[in-house]
């Protein structure tokens, strides 16, 4: 299921034309689906009917066009006036063309994830969801299920007993009312794999699905186990202590609910077909469909059991063999979203993706609250243990205003402590930084006279998240103009399942960052994973460097860096496109250049 439920057949669309590999654009139908989704979400909110109708009308216009509008826009051509598509909607189409989605759509989806899932239930349109919300206060699948069990839904006008029964069935066993952050789910899946791998006779236990593709949020866990037919793997799996409910069980497949509400789907296959099964169960669905169409054009058939020519199996044992038999190199799981990766593979233009070991440092970290006099050294040692060569200490600028003494004196004390640690420790270098707040008008909350003493400055938005897009955009553009501004941290400010992304003109922010030379952060904190993969890829395509950060508050937080790497790989990033893969010397050259000190 997509983040917005079942409404959109494909919530992520092809990457922008500026990519050095791709030449595809979001189809009219894709943009129309996004507009229809926006209209339904606005209807649930009780928005102005004329505004709702405008999005539906624009979707109808798009479906009636005889040319691809996004392609025209991407080529820099001005489309003729289109019925029902004014300046505002055309701007959103341009945004979808360049980033794969628009901020309004993302904001609506993330501001009410429970209502979005209600819209995904067959028979529940926007009007009925609005009735459930306004009259019974129903916002989640669990609340809907409870109301149906108690006979409360049949009392609403336009529902009745038959609809109530249908809704109860539709929500039976429904889980994952919110998609969970990748970093919260992966450790659970790995423990399950370890448990399964310990059973005698099991050859392998592998994470599949969106988890293997390293999506930033996960709806359920897909596991693939290989073992000979006589091995009683299913019985062993169902004895796992954290299983709360068994939804389905058989000789080769099972579905369960864990204590924390996550659904786990396990599939058992013969080791001889592991490769084909792993391709199939890793997905994405769109990627698999394109692979099957490729096989069909070669008079072949691709399934979870192998690639066949008639009854002859050409490949099944490994993923590499399956792709090779289709005339392709192996494609990394993070790329398998049907965003042009198959065309790139065919042309020999797949990126050399960044690897976890490529990171040399982290440019956004804090000392733990109440960490005491050893806090700085503890963070340095933890970073060194994580394999990093340098770490920027970027404590919140608020510490300059706390306590006694002038701000400059407090900053100088911090710098002296960092210098002392650098003299004492080997194998790790601490950089002097500061996390400064971007005020509502775009000023920084620390004067340049203090920032000039630092190696780098990380700018963040801490409040006023709901500013209109033009004002929010101007705010960030003004902040990036500061001479000592280095990194725009968690640029979209989203918190998964809590707060949607900022409304802003993202292409304008990227353009300003490219001109200024500063970089954008990919923040790997589990609740953030910000930037999104598509926006990260857009920044890359326009020459903006990305900084992957754990935004660490403790030594344990450096464990989040691999998840940031996963998001970067989904964005097609190579080592050279990530700032903190550079050596300390190379980083120093960059910082002097961007701050005008070269």
KOLTORNU-165152 format. One record per residue (C-alpha): y, x, z; residue in one letter. Coordinates in steps of 0.1 Angstrom, whole numbers, padded with zeros to 4 digits, always signed. Layout:
<nodes>
YXZA...
</nodes>
This chain:
<nodes>
+0000+0000+0000X+0035+0012-0008X+0061+0016+0019X+0077-0016+0008X+0044-0035+0008X+0026-0048-0023X+0058-0059-0042X+0063-0027-0061X+0035-0016-0083X+0049+0019-0081X+0076+0028-0055X+0081+0064-0067X+0091+0069-0102X+0093+0098-0126X+0115+0127-0118X+0149+0132-0135X+0153+0145-0169X+0169+0177-0155X+0134+0190-0145X+0123+0220-0166X+0089+0203-0171X+0093+0166-0174X+0107+0144-0201X+0100+0110-0186X+0123+0084-0170X+0117+0053-0148X+0108+0024-0171X+0128-0007-0173X+0100-0025-0155X+0101+0000-0126X+0138-0005-0121X+0134-0043-0124X+0107-0042-0096X+0131-0023-0074X+0159-0048-0080X+0135-0077-0073X+0124-0061-0041X+0161-0056-0031X+0167-0093-0038X+0138-0105-0016X+0148-0082+0012X+0184-0094+0010X+0171-0130+0010X+0152-0124+0042X+0184-0111+0058X+0202-0142+0047X+0226-0124+0024X+0250-0141+0000X+0230-0161-0025X+0251-0149-0054X+0243-0113-0044X+0206-0120-0043X+0208-0138-0077X+0226-0109-0092X+0197-0085-0085X+0171-0110-0099X+0193-0116-0130X+0196-0079-0136X+0158-0075-0133X+0154-0102-0160X+0179-0084-0182X+0160-0051-0178X+0127-0067-0187X+0142-0081-0219X+0156-0049-0233X+0141-0033-0264X+0150+0002-0253X+0146+0023-0221X+0179+0021-0203X+0171+0050-0179X+0163+0073-0209X+0197+0064-0225X+0215+0072-0192X+0196+0104-0187X+0207+0116-0222X+0243+0111-0211X+0249+0081-0234X+0270+0051-0223X+0250+0018-0226X+0266-0012-0242X+0277-0039-0218X+0246-0057-0206X+0244-0093-0194X+0244-0094-0156X+0247-0057-0151X+0282-0047-0139X+0296-0014-0127X+0279-0016-0092X+0244-0023-0106X+0247+0002-0134X+0256+0028-0107X+0223+0019-0089X+0204+0022-0121X+0219+0057-0126X+0209+0066-0090X+0173+0054-0096X+0173+0074-0129X+0182+0106-0111X+0165+0103-0077X+0137+0078-0082X+0151+0051-0060X+0185+0039-0046X+0198+0043-0011X+0202+0005-0006X+0165-0001-0014X+0154+0027+0010X+0178+0014+0037X+0165-0021+0034X+0128-0011+0035X+0132+0012+0065X+0155-0011+0085X+0129-0039+0087X+0094-0024+0079X+0076-0054+0096X+0093-0080+0075X+0086-0059+0044X+0049-0061+0052X+0051-0099+0056X+0065-0101+0021X+0034-0083+0009X+0011-0112+0020X+0003-0135-0010X+0020-0168-0007X+0048-0156+0016X+0079-0153-0004X+0114-0144+0009X+0122-0180+0019X+0091-0185+0039X+0095-0150+0056X+0130-0160+0064X+0118-0193+0080X+0093-0174+0101X+0119-0149+0112X+0147-0173+0120X+0126-0202+0135X+0098-0183+0153X+0112-0148+0156X+0083-0134+0137X+0090-0098+0124X+0056-0081+0124X+0020-0088+0113X+0009-0089+0149X+0034-0116+0157X+0024-0136+0126X-0013-0133+0136X-0006-0145+0171X+0015-0175+0160X-0012-0185+0135X-0039-0183+0163X-0017-0205+0185X-0011-0232+0158X+0026-0227+0157X+0030-0220+0120X+0016-0254+0108X+0046-0270+0126X+0071-0254+0103X+0083-0274+0073X+0067-0261+0041X+0038-0244+0057X+0010-0268+0071X-0025-0262+0084X-0039-0248+0052X-0012-0221+0049X-0016-0213+0086X-0053-0207+0080X-0046-0186+0050X-0021-0164+0070X-0046-0160+0098X-0072-0147+0074X-0047-0125+0056X-0038-0108+0089X-0074-0104+0103X-0080-0067+0108X-0045-0059+0096X-0034-0026+0111X-0007+0000+0105X+0022-0023+0110X+0043+0008+0105X+0033+0039+0085X+0030+0067+0109X+0045+0102+0106X+0022+0127+0089X+0023+0152+0118X+0011+0124+0142X-0019+0115+0120X-0031+0148+0107X-0044+0161+0141X-0064+0129+0146X-0080+0133+0112X-0088+0170+0118X-0105+0161+0151X-0126+0135+0133X-0136+0160+0106X-0146+0185+0133X-0167+0158+0150X-0184+0149+0117X-0189+0185+0107X-0208+0192+0139X-0236+0167+0129X-0267+0185+0116X-0271+0182+0079X-0234+0174+0071X-0222+0198+0044X-0185+0189+0045X-0160+0165+0060X-0127+0164+0042X-0095+0145+0046X-0086+0125+0014X-0061+0099+0004X-0023+0101+0011X-0031+0124+0041X-0045+0151+0018X-0015+0145-0006X+0007+0152+0024X+0028+0121+0022X+0055+0120+0049X+0041+0087+0063X+0005+0076+0065X-0010+0041+0066X-0046+0050+0073X-0070+0079+0073X-0095+0084+0044X-0124+0108+0050X-0150+0120+0026X-0183+0133+0040X-0210+0150+0019X-0246+0151+0032X-0281+0145+0018X-0292+0108+0018X-0316+0110+0047X-0289+0122+0072X-0277+0095+0096X-0241+0103+0094X-0228+0067+0098X-0245+0062+0131X-0230+0094+0143X-0195+0084+0130X-0197+0050+0148X-0204+0068+0181X-0170+0085+0180X-0154+0078+0214X-0120+0067+0201X-0133+0038+0179X-0120+0005+0191X-0132-0019+0164X-0157-0017+0136X-0145-0035+0105X-0172-0026+0081X-0204-0005+0082X-0230+0003+0057X-0252+0032+0045X-0224+0050+0026X-0192+0036+0039X-0175+0024+0070X-0141+0012+0082X-0130+0013+0119X-0099+0009+0140X-0091+0037+0165X-0077+0031+0200X-0042+0039+0187X-0045+0012+0160X-0051+0035+0130X-0077+0025+0104X-0102+0051+0093X-0122+0046+0061X-0152+0069+0057X-0171+0074+0025X-0205+0093+0024X-0215+0109-0009X-0242+0133-0022X-0230+0170-0022X-0237+0171-0059X-0208+0147-0067X-0183+0161-0041X-0157+0172-0066X-0155+0139-0085X-0155+0119-0053X-0127+0141-0039X-0106+0136-0070X-0112+0098-0068X-0106+0094-0031X-0076+0117-0029X-0057+0097-0055X-0030+0087-0060X-0041+0055-0078X-0015+0062-0105X-0027+0098-0110X-0064+0086-0112X-0055+0060-0138X-0038+0086-0160X-0068+0109-0157X-0092+0080-0166X-0071+0072-0197X-0072+0109-0207X-0110+0108-0203X-0112+0076-0224X-0092+0092-0253X-0119+0119-0253X-0147+0093-0254X-0156+0102-0218X-0158+0082-0186X-0145+0094-0153X-0156+0079-0120X-0162+0088-0084X-0196+0101-0094X-0185+0125-0122X-0172+0129-0157X-0197+0115-0182X-0203+0116-0219X-0227+0088-0224X-0253+0094-0197X-0247+0131-0195X-0227+0143-0165X-0203+0170-0176X-0188+0178-0142X-0190+0165-0107X-0196+0193-0082X-0161+0206-0077X-0126+0193-0085X-0118+0224-0106X-0149+0216-0128X-0137+0180-0133X-0102+0190-0143X-0115+0218-0165X-0138+0194-0183X-0108+0172-0190X-0090+0203-0205X-0067+0208-0175X-0063+0234-0147X-0068+0222-0111X-0038+0202-0099X-0028+0206-0062X-0032+0173-0042X+0005+0172-0033X+0014+0168-0070X-0010+0140-0077X+0015+0111-0079X+0017+0106-0117X+0052+0121-0119X+0044+0143-0148X+0019+0167-0133X-0008+0160-0159X+0016+0167-0187X+0028+0199-0170X-0008+0209-0165X-0016+0203-0201X+0013+0225-0212X+0005+0252-0186X+0037+0245-0168X+0025+0236-0133X+0047+0252-0106X+0034+0281-0085X+0039+0260-0053X+0052+0275-0021X+0025+0284+0005X+0028+0283+0043X+0027+0321+0045X+0057+0324+0023X+0082+0314+0051X+0099+0345+0066X+0120+0326+0091X+0136+0294+0103X+0173+0287+0102X+0175+0258+0126X+0162+0260+0162X+0174+0252+0197X+0167+0267+0231X+0148+0242+0252X+0169+0221+0276X+0166+0236+0311X+0148+0266+0297X+0165+0290+0320X+0175+0326+0314X+0143+0333+0294X+0148+0304+0270X+0161+0326+0241X+0134+0352+0245X+0107+0325+0248X+0118+0310+0215X+0119+0345+0198X+0083+0352+0210X+0071+0318+0199X+0087+0323+0164X+0070+0358+0162X+0037+0343+0171X+0041+0317+0144X+0044+0345+0118X+0082+0344+0114X+0103+0375+0110X+0137+0359+0119X+0149+0328+0137X+0184+0313+0138X+0194+0300+0172X+0216+0270+0164X+0222+0253+0197X+0243+0221+0198X+0280+0229+0197X+0284+0206+0227X+0273+0236+0249X+0307+0252+0241X+0325+0224+0258X+0302+0223+0288X+0307+0243+0320X+0336+0266+0329X+0356+0290+0308X+0370+0291+0273X+0348+0282+0243X+0351+0316+0228X+0340+0332+0260X+0309+0310+0261X+0301+0318+0225X+0305+0355+0231X+0281+0353+0260X+0255+0337+0238X+0260+0364+0211X+0256+0391+0237X+0223+0376+0249X+0210+0374+0214X+0220+0411+0207X+0202+0422+0239X+0170+0404+0228X+0172+0419+0194X+0175+0454+0209X+0145+0448+0231X+0120+0429+0209X+0103+0442+0177X+0089+0421+0149X+0115+0393+0152X+0152+0391+0148X+0174+0363+0162X+0204+0352+0141X+0235+0337+0157X+0242+0302+0146X+0255+0269+0158X+0247+0232+0151X+0281+0216+0146X+0288+0179+0143X+0303+0166+0111X+0330+0142+0124X+0337+0108+0108X+0365+0123+0086X+0344+0153+0075X+0360+0179+0099X+0337+0201+0120X+0338+0198+0157X+0342+0236+0161X+0372+0255+0147X+0368+0281+0120X+0381+0308+0144X+0349+0304+0164X+0325+0299+0135X+0337+0332+0120X+0317+0350+0147X+0284+0335+0136X+0258+0344+0110X+0254+0308+0099X+0265+0272+0106X+0243+0241+0105X+0262+0209+0099X+0248+0176+0112X+0258+0139+0113X+0252+0127+0149X+0270+0093+0147X+0287+0068+0124X+0255+0064+0104X+0266+0030+0089X+0297+0041+0070X+0299+0027+0035X+0286+0050+0008X+0320+0062-0006X+0332+0071+0029X+0299+0087+0040X+0299+0108+0008X+0335+0119+0012X+0326+0129+0048X+0298+0152+0037X+0317+0167+0008X+0347+0176+0030X+0323+0192+0056X+0306+0214+0029X+0340+0227+0019X+0344+0246+0051X+0342+0284+0045X+0315+0290+0071X+0293+0259+0064X+0258+0271+0055X+0232+0243+0058X+0234+0205+0057X+0207+0196+0082X+0185+0165+0078X+0209+0152+0051X+0197+0116+0050X+0196+0112+0088X+0166+0089+0086X+0142+0084+0116X+0109+0071+0104X+0104+0035+0116X+0137+0037+0135X+0166+0043+0112X+0170+0042+0075X+0187+0069+0054X+0225+0072+0051X+0242+0053+0023X+0257+0080+0002X+0260+0092-0034X+0233+0118-0032X+0239+0133-0067X+0275+0140-0057X+0263+0158-0025X+0239+0179-0045X+0266+0187-0071X+0290+0198-0043X+0263+0219-0026X+0255+0236-0060X+0292+0244-0065X+0298+0256-0030X+0265+0276-0027X+0254+0261+0006X+0219+0247+0010X+0202+0215+0020X+0176+0213+0047X+0141+0199+0046X+0136+0191+0083X+0100+0190+0093X+0104+0172+0126X+0077+0144+0125X+0102+0115+0128X+0125+0130+0102X+0107+0147+0072X+0142+0147+0057X+0148+0153+0027X+0124+0129+0009X+0103+0147-0017X+0121+0131-0046X+0156+0139-0033X+0143+0174-0025X+0131+0178-0061X+0164+0165-0074X+0183+0192-0054X+0159+0218-0067X+0164+0207-0103X+0202+0212-0099X+0199+0247-0085X+0204+0240-0048X+0183+0260-0024X+0163+0243+0003X+0158+0255+0038X+0126+0244+0055X+0131+0240+0092X+0111+0229+0123X+0144+0220+0141X+0124+0234+0171X+0133+0225+0207X+0103+0244+0220X+0079+0270+0209X+0052+0244+0201X+0075+0228+0175X+0069+0257+0150X+0036+0240+0144X+0056+0214+0123X+0065+0240+0097X+0033+0234+0076X+0042+0197+0073X+0076+0208+0059X+0057+0230+0034X+0036+0200+0024X+0068+0180+0017X+0082+0209-0003X+0050+0212-0024X+0053+0174-0031X+0087+0182-0044X+0073+0209-0068X+0091+0237-0049X+0083+0273-0056X+0088+0302-0032X+0120+0313-0049X+0136+0279-0044X+0134+0280-0006X+0161+0300+0012X+0140+0311+0042X+0113+0327+0021X+0137+0356+0016X+0136+0388+0036X+0161+0393+0063X+0180+0417+0040X+0181+0392+0012X+0191+0364+0035X+0220+0386+0048X+0232+0391+0012X+0231+0353+0007X+0250+0345+0039X+0277+0370+0031X+0282+0355-0003X+0282+0319+0007X+0307+0327+0035X+0330+0347+0013X+0323+0380+0031X+0306+0398+0003X
</nodes>
